[in-house]
Each structure stands twice: as structure tokens, then as C-alpha cells.
Amino acid sequence: MRNNPLGLFIIPDDGLDMRLQVAKSLQIPTAHILTPPTNQRTIDNATLLAEKFNRAGVKITVMFCGFPGESYASIDEVEKTVGLAPESTCTARLEECKQIARFAKQMGVDTIGIHLGFIPQDYCCQTFQRLLQVTRELCDFCDSNEQRLHLETGQEKAEVLLDFIQQVNRVNLAVNFDPANMILYGAGEPISALRLLGHRVKSVHCKDAKWAANPGKEWGTEVLQGQGDVNWEAFFATLSDLGFTAPLTIEREITGPEQLQDIKKAVSFLNKTRQAF
Ligand code: MG
């Protein structure tokens, strides 16, 4: 895995220039970004943002969707508010996803990422069927823009996600694998999940976490990479077996100076740990 480019997850509203400087100084050549808010998705802003990344020499490989009203305060709140799963906001958010895909296209970004929300295990339930339909529609929209759609892991077990992807049945649908999310949500052991999802994994987040005392009922705890329960040697060995060539994108979901320090530590950790694979 020593030849995979490194990446950094960047939230544009969270001190973009400084984060681009950090990426540059740490020789991180790629990024995943969260979409800017609705009122900033203009053509002018797409040009401006693309120029900033170009000047910094950082290529955006995935743009993630985000919506007003989403809350990650607890696992219950996620189920009620996140992604396309909640019925009351589904139609409006599908349209917003298309707007995000258009904005990404204007910036030259060929992949959209999303937390769909909890995919139910029950194929027959309305939520599952509705999610199938809207995901197909979004895939087809992305396809018309020559874009892919990546579903972020964590909210459901890998088996459920795999079945869902097979039922959506679109070639431009893939997985953004976040091993820490599997632990944070209590959705299953990350390495076996990675093996199961296999070649469908087209992008990853390098993030670490510790299991909760009651996994699935309460949050696990996100920690500095290398200090959590992700087996990074097995993670890189599995990615290497899969022939994974995409960036290793560092994600540290805290704010302030500690985030920047942890990103530097994560780069050192990654560079040391991935060498053997
Ligand atoms: Mg993630």
C-alpha cells in the first residue's frame, strides 16, 4: 500500500485555506470534501473552490453529501435524521443530491459520497423499497454526469449493505469503507466487513475507534489513528489483496488544533504501517 496516495477529509467551511496548507505541507495530494451548503453551490463558487484546490496541488476524489437537519448526536438521532432514509425529507434530499452532483461535476469531481442512513434488513419494508428506488435514481443521474456514487459504511452490517447494493444493481454504485464507523455504530468487525464488500470498496476513510460497552446501542469512541480497535495491518493486507489503488484518506472528526496535530500523527502512523503491504 506504499504507493497509494494519501488523502485528507476536508470540510470547506472549517478553515479551508489552513487545511489546504496542512495537506500541502504534509504532502497529501488528494482530498475528500463535504459539499458546501446549498447557498454556496454556485458556478462561481465551483470555479473558485476548484482553483484553490488546484493551486494547492490537491485533487478532490470524492465530494460528500450533507443536509440541513442531520444530527449525529446519538445512534437514534442518526436513524431519524441522516441521509435519504427518513421519509419526510427523502424527496427533497434526493433533489439536493442531484444539485450536489452537478456542483461536483462543475468542479471536475467524478464521485459523490453519501451516508444513506440506516438501510433496514427487511427487504419488504417501505423504507428499504424507497431507498432502492431513490438510490437507483441517484445512480442514474450520476451516470449521466459520468460520476460514481459511493455509500459510506457503518450504519448497517456489511451483509445488509452488500445485499442492498446488489439489489440496486447499478455499475456506478460502490462503497466508501470507513473501518471506524463499523466500530462506532457497532455494525460488525471491520476487517471481515471489508473482505465481504471486497471490490465494491472504491474509496476509504482512515479513521480509528474503540468499541462501546453496548455496541449498536451507544456510540463507540473515535480516537487517534493507531490507538483504537481497527487492526491496521489486517486492513492494509486486505486492501492490498483486493488490489486497491485509491487514496488512503485520513478523517479525524474533531475540531481545533488537536485535529491538525492528529492529522500529522496519522500521516506518520500510516506511512509507517502501510510500508509492509
Ligand atoms: Mg467516514
Residues whose N, C-alpha, C, O or C-beta is under 5 A from the ligand:
A	BS01	MG	D178 H205 E251
